Amino acid sequence: MAIHIETERLILRPVLDTDLEGMFELDSDPEVHKYLGNRPIKTKEEAQKAIDYIKKQYKERGIGRWAVLDKTTKEFMGWSGLKLNTKEESYHPHYSDFYDVGYRFIKRFWGKGYATESGKAAVHYGFNTMKLRSINAITEMGNTASHKALLKIGLDYIEDYEFEIENQKFDLRWYHIEKH
Ligand SMILES: CC(C)(COP(=O)(O)OP(=O)(O)OC[C@H]1O[C@@H](n2cnc3c(N)ncnc32)[C@H](O)[C@@H]1OP(=O)(O)O)[C@@H](O)C(=O)NCCC(=O)NCCS
């Protein structure tokens, strides 16, 4: 059974090939990528690759970020949810095989509490359905909106660290929440 989660204002469901236009709008915006390495995409093929990558995670890791839709209009707004950070691609020098909560929204949907609302639903799913013991998150330093959303979701800010991804150095922040 495919995931279908409803919150007050949102629907969370698996990312589909039909999300291509929305994914392109999301990932081609330089402002969206300001704290993601500043490498917005330029083509629909790259958007399709991003979709394929998430679908591969559903298959191989049992989980991946979900598409977020407006409950009323069914419009694609972005994605949110859990990801399993494997050893090959963990954005932390010491930890791997942890689940993190993350989100990315098309700019016109920012500032309305959707990261918080979808992130809370993802953490709830992780603890109650997947029976995880803990969940992490990572942001780039300076991404105040994401930092604030994570705290509102209930994560604790733990520490800052430096990390190199594809020859780019990042100042990152590490967050943690445990199931009570
Ligand atoms: C980060 C992001 C997902 C936040 O989504 P959002 O739905 O706007 O977040 P929320 O509305 O749930 O909460 C954001 C909080 O930060 C605040 N905020 C929003 N933009 C801000 C900004 N530019 N500077 C400071 N605070 C900001 C909001 O006011 C809110 O806090 P408040 O409730 O105390 O007022 C969104 O900005 C985004 O998609 N950014 C691009 C991708 C990205 O950076 N993803 C996260 C990677 S770690």
The ligand as a Tripos MOL2 file, in Angstrom:
@<TRIPOS>MOLECULE
LIG
   48    50     1     0     0
SMALL
NO_CHARGES

@<TRIPOS>ATOM
      1 C1         13.4570   25.7750    4.6680 C.3       1 LIG1
      2 C2         12.0190   25.7320    4.1830 C.3       1 LIG1
      3 C3         11.6180   24.3090    3.8660 C.3       1 LIG1
      4 C4         11.1240   26.2780    5.2960 C.3       1 LIG1
      5 O1          9.7840   26.0600    4.9310 O.3       1 LIG1
      6 P1          8.5710   26.8960    5.5510 P.3       1 LIG1
      7 O2          7.3300   26.1330    5.2600 O.co2     1 LIG1
      8 O3          8.6620   28.2930    5.0720 O.co2     1 LIG1
      9 O4          8.9060   26.8050    7.1060 O.3       1 LIG1
     10 P2          7.8900   27.0700    8.3040 P.3       1 LIG1
     11 O5          6.9060   28.1250    7.8410 O.co2     1 LIG1
     12 O6          7.3320   25.7670    8.7730 O.co2     1 LIG1
     13 O7          8.8080   27.6060    9.4660 O.3       1 LIG1
     14 C5          9.8420   28.4830    9.1850 C.3       1 LIG1
     15 C6         10.1800   29.3250   10.3870 C.3       1 LIG1
     16 O8         11.2970   30.1270   10.0170 O.3       1 LIG1
     17 C7         10.8770   31.4780    9.8540 C.3       1 LIG1
     18 N1         11.4390   31.9580    8.5920 N.ar      1 LIG1
     19 C8         10.9960   31.7450    7.3540 C.ar      1 LIG1
     20 N2         11.8230   32.3220    6.4600 N.ar      1 LIG1
     21 C9         12.8020   32.8990    7.1750 C.ar      1 LIG1
     22 C10        13.9670   33.6360    6.8310 C.ar      1 LIG1
     23 N3         14.2890   33.8750    5.5610 N.pl3     1 LIG1
     24 N4         14.7600   34.0870    7.8260 N.ar      1 LIG1
     25 C11        14.4530   33.8370    9.1160 C.ar      1 LIG1
     26 N5         13.3700   33.1260    9.5000 N.ar      1 LIG1
     27 C12        12.5600   32.6700    8.5410 C.ar      1 LIG1
     28 C13         9.3680   31.4600    9.8420 C.3       1 LIG1
     29 O9          8.8540   32.6830   10.3080 O.3       1 LIG1
     30 C14         9.0870   30.2880   10.7820 C.3       1 LIG1
     31 O10         9.3370   30.6250   12.1430 O.3       1 LIG1
     32 P3          8.2200   31.2320   13.1090 P.3       1 LIG1
     33 O11         7.0970   30.2400   13.1580 O.co2     1 LIG1
     34 O12         8.9430   31.3770   14.4050 O.co2     1 LIG1
     35 O13         7.7790   32.5170   12.5160 O.co2     1 LIG1
     36 C15        11.8170   26.5970    2.9080 C.3       1 LIG1
     37 O14        12.3150   27.8740    3.1720 O.3       1 LIG1
     38 C16        12.5380   25.9990    1.7090 C.2       1 LIG1
     39 O15        12.0030   25.1720    0.9870 O.2       1 LIG1
     40 N6         13.7970   26.4440    1.4810 N.am      1 LIG1
     41 C17        14.6140   25.9480    0.3630 C.3       1 LIG1
     42 C18        15.0830   24.5090    0.5810 C.3       1 LIG1
     43 C19        15.7910   24.3080    1.9000 C.2       1 LIG1
     44 O16        16.6050   25.1110    2.3070 O.2       1 LIG1
     45 N7         15.4510   23.2050    2.5680 N.am      1 LIG1
     46 C20        15.9910   22.8620    3.8560 C.3       1 LIG1
     47 C21        17.3360   22.2720    3.7370 C.3       1 LIG1
     48 S1         17.9860   21.8510    5.3260 S.3       1 LIG1
@<TRIPOS>BOND
     1     1     2 1
     2     2     3 1
     3     2     4 1
     4     2    36 1
     5     4     5 1
     6     5     6 1
     7     6     7 2
     8     6     8 1
     9     6     9 1
    10     9    10 1
    11    10    11 2
    12    10    12 1
    13    10    13 1
    14    13    14 1
    15    14    15 1
    16    15    16 1
    17    15    30 1
    18    16    17 1
    19    17    18 1
    20    17    28 1
    21    18    19 ar
    22    18    27 ar
    23    19    20 ar
    24    20    21 ar
    25    21    22 ar
    26    21    27 ar
    27    22    23 1
    28    22    24 ar
    29    24    25 ar
    30    25    26 ar
    31    26    27 ar
    32    28    29 1
    33    28    30 1
    34    30    31 1
    35    31    32 1
    36    32    33 2
    37    32    34 1
    38    32    35 1
    39    36    37 1
    40    36    38 1
    41    38    39 2
    42    38    40 1
    43    40    41 1
    44    41    42 1
    45    42    43 1
    46    43    44 2
    47    43    45 1
    48    45    46 1
    49    46    47 1
    50    47    48 1
@<TRIPOS>SUBSTRUCTURE
     1 LIG1         1 GROUP 0 **** ****
